[in-house]
Amino acid sequence: MAIEGGCRCGAVRYRLTVEAMPPVYCCHCLTCQTWSGSAFTQQALIGEGQIEVIAGEPEVYVNITASGSESVQRLCGTCHTRLWNTNSARPGVAVVRAGTLDASAELSPRAHIWTKRMQPWLVIDEGVPAWLENAPTADFVAVLVKK
């Protein structure tokens, strides 16, 4: 299945080659709040090789994280929408900004992380797993891959 997405102005478009809509999670950490200019980010994890740029060319911004890993951000050079990133700490994995998917209204978060930084006016649905900081990897993967 092919799922398309792109930036706000339409200068950069991409396609995901996936079996189904990717599972998404929300991150409420201060970095994500600052990057997005909002209360949290909604993100999907997919294989880096599953993304194909189909129009335009994303700009690249490299950020060295607090842990020393290299986070490579892809964004539109015109409207500056962040589209996806990769991180040297997770080779082969891409983190897609779920709001940039054309079908983003079909997505529902399966998990929330860094809720200790969550805005006090937000409410997470009961039954959706949430962690105060990063989730343990095995637990996080289990939540994201469940059918």
N, C-alpha and C positions, 0 to 999 in steps of 0.2 A: 504494500500500500504506500502511496506517496502522499505526504502531507506537506503543504507549502506554508511559508510564512515570510515575513519581511519587516522592514523598518517602517516608521511612520510616514515618511515621504514617498516611499516606493522605489527609491534609488537602488536598494539592495534587496534581492529576493533569494530565498533558499528553499530547498526541498529536503525533507527527511524521507528516507526509505526505511520503513518500519512495518512490522506486522499489524500493529494497532496503534491507536492514540497512545502516546507515551504517558506513563504515570508521572504525576507531578507532586511536588512538595513545596511548602512555603518556608522561607528562612526569615527570621525576625531579628537577625544580628544587626548591630549598628553599622557594620560595613555595608550590608545589603540595603539597609534603610538609606544610607548616604548615596550609594550607587544608583538606587532607583528614585530617590527623592520621594519615597512613599513609606508606608508602614512596614512593608515586607517585600520580598521578591517571590515569584512563583516560577519554579524551575523544573525542567525535565532532564533526566539523565539518559543519554543514549550513547551508542558507540560513535567515536569521532568519524569513522568512515561512513556513517549513515547520513552525513550532511553533505549536500552538494549546492554550491552557489550557482543559481540559474540566471541571475541578472545583477549587473553592477559588480563591484568589488569591495568587500568590507575593509575598513581601516583596521589596523592592528595596534593595540595598546598593550604593552607588557608591564605587569605589576609584580613586584616581588612582595610576597605576603609576609606576615609577621613570623611565620614558621620557616621562611626562607625558600619556599617553593615559588616557581614561576607561573603566574596566572596570565594566560594570553587571551585578551579580550578581543572579540570581533564586533565592530560597530559600524554604523553608517557614517561616512565622512561628511554627509550633508546635514542630516537631522540629529546625529549622534545617538540614535537608538542602539542600545546594547543588544546584540542578537544571541551570541553564545560565547562561551569561553572554554578553554582547556586548562589543565593544571599539571605541572610536572609531577605532583604528588599522586595523580591518578592517570597514568598513561593510558591513552586510547579511549578515554571517557570525555564526552562533551556535555556541558551544562547549557541547555537551551533556555532562553527567557521565554517562558510559556505564553506570556501575553503577546508575543510577536507571531504566534501561530495564527493562521487565518481562522482556524476552528477553535480558538481559545475558549469560547463559551461552552464547549463540550467537556471541558476539563474540570475535575473536582479534586482538590488536594487530598492525598492519601496520608500525609504526615506534616507536622510542623516541628521545626527545630529552632533553637535559641529563643524559646518562649520567655526566658527570664528578661529579655529585652523587648518583649511584645508591648505594643501600645495598650494602655489600660482600657480603652474603649472597645477593643476587639474581643470577640467571643469565638472560641473554637468549638465546632460541633462535638458533642459527646460521641465517643466511639472512634474519633480520629486520633491516632497516636500523636503524642507531643512530648518533646524533651526540652528540658531547661537549657541545655547547650547542644552540642552535636550528639546525635544518636549513636549508640554502639553500631559499628558497621554491619554486623550480622542481623541485628534487629531492623536496621534501616533498609537493608536490601530485602529482607523478608516482607516488609510492608509494601515496598515499591513493586515487587514482582508478583505479589498475590493476585489471583484472577478475580 
